[in-house]
Amino acid sequence: MPDLKPIVHAVLEQYVLPPGGTHGVTHWARVLENGLRLAQSTGANLEVVRLFAVLHDACRMNEGIDDKHGRRAAELANAFRGKWFTVSDEVFDLLYEACVGHTDGGIAQNVTVRTCWDSDRLDLGRVGICPEPKRLCTDAAKRPEILKWADGRACFQVVPELVKRDWGIDIPDGIRR
Ligand SMILES: [Fe+2]
């Protein structure tokens, strides 16, 4: 399983937005925890779920509409492959697909890609958008207990412990937004 800490730091080296911003480190960490929780039900590939969490917004140029950031993230994943992580072609293809397509708001075919997209959508509460069940791709994400758990964390912009514990990053309260 890839170690996410060096990947997160490599992402931050080239990240042009505030690390504590809407699409920054705490979002990646909540997406990771959302994805891991969903994967317990969906059986999604955990390598893809974990890598997606820290890479999918890595190349955003702004915090608003940035249609091409999914494809740029996929290309960054390609550049990082072999340097910061090693995965099979099958796993990489899913990661690439998940990154490219996450910006379109669609419903994926593959359950791992679906899980990745839902892990991201479940964190929409941080920008005041309540995730609608009909726009989620997995039954797991539509379950009220999961939706409430994830949306509550998103709305309060909870900083997961793993940010400090596993990634060694301090996010002061003042720069969360
Ligand atoms: Fe995201």
Boltz pocket constraint, residues with backbone or C-beta under 6 A from the ligand:
constraints:
  - pocket:
      binder: B
      contacts: [[A, 23], [A, 27], [A, 31], [A, 56], [A, 57], [A, 120]]
      max_distance: 6.0
